[in-house]
């Protein structure tokens, strides 16, 4: 067997449908929603019956007569017209052997399409906050999953390092630290400085007209290449990047490109003139815009405003042009907050109608908001914006406290393990939710060792590993799984689902499908283990070895799934 049970069965059912002459569209097989009655089912008989004006039970009998199941499945037709299938013990045994022998858990290398994943999207001078967790975790999970499936993936952070926000910051520095402009080499700027300056600058901009004008002029001067400003700006970029890299490093996020919006500045003018010449962009009240042909209800995409400045939309168009030139991706996924929906609709339509997107399909892989336990957008206890770094530190401290209570890990391993648990808690907290919905960041709950949490799954892995060691010490080694006992069926059928869940994660651009699979697998593993004690008194060593064989297969798939989600497994916890 080199494929899953469900794929094997699907092929057989389709062959039988074809042999009888029934339309393949009715021959879909899926995991049964009544595991007490069947493992798999086909619900298409009613459709066949309707289209051919016949009795669904007869249609079922005709399919059964052609089905060649080779002792792998038992099949029956049940009223009012379903095909139910149960895998035989031999099939379950075969599946475990096959999946154990395959480092890919039977998932095919399905594609070699070129993807560009735009994720991260932090802004210069502003430290990341909890909102940045979603794009980081979903984006990184998607990249891992796409690569595993064989796709060619590059990624880019699209750092917000340009525009009015920088002009504001520069003007603020002029007010509070004018001396910094005189320093030739690396100015002694710290992230703490930036964190204090930026919010002050953006607040001042809202209240103080003079300051706002100065900030605008600074922005224009910087865009024209003012040397004093550029020197300081470069320093701000370096300091910010170092802090961003530290946070991304902890989350395991990697980027092919760490480009910023500034990269595209020289492209903006030429692209806009070119579009104007081709009649694809037009003047409108002093600005230059692209009217969207398909998005009748959408406002036009603003390329240049009436002051001659280029904004977010023009920069995203230029970014597409650059990406098409350098990587020529087939898909560009923008893992960005759902609140930017309209921006991306405009940019995508504009790129498509002007042909700037090349062959790329542009997709907004949108996500909802992270709320606090009060159901409102997540804040610190004091009501401010929680820095991502502080949040990670808090999670780490809580995980460490928990480990200290349990007393199984100490010394050097304590910090490293606490970090693995904290990160897994955050990642799984995210990935156990559909990215499109909002979720509540509940630190307490995310760190629990029971329930739908990262630490629970890590703990399951740690327990199996330790069981393996104890078994070894007792002279028992895993052997081929042959004993289909209580609990084994559910576990084997869960193992069988891995390739489908991987495919589903890719189709929907939702790594949560894989996360929920891993959770289900951890549950099935624990139930099996509870009802099939390996080291029980008087157990037949052959039975124990078979149990260990199945547990080893489950352990391997858990490790693979967690790896794809970017969750590390501690040695002990
Ligand atoms: N920096 C942007 C923000 O904070 C997110 C960037 C997303 N990517 C993009 N290509 N627009 O809103």
Boltz pocket constraint, residues with backbone or C-beta under 6 A from the ligand:
constraints:
  - pocket:
      binder: B
      contacts: [[A, 118], [A, 120], [A, 121], [A, 122], [A, 123], [A, 157], [A, 158], [A, 159], [A, 160], [A, 316], [A, 319], [A, 334], [A, 335], [A, 336]]
      max_distance: 6.0
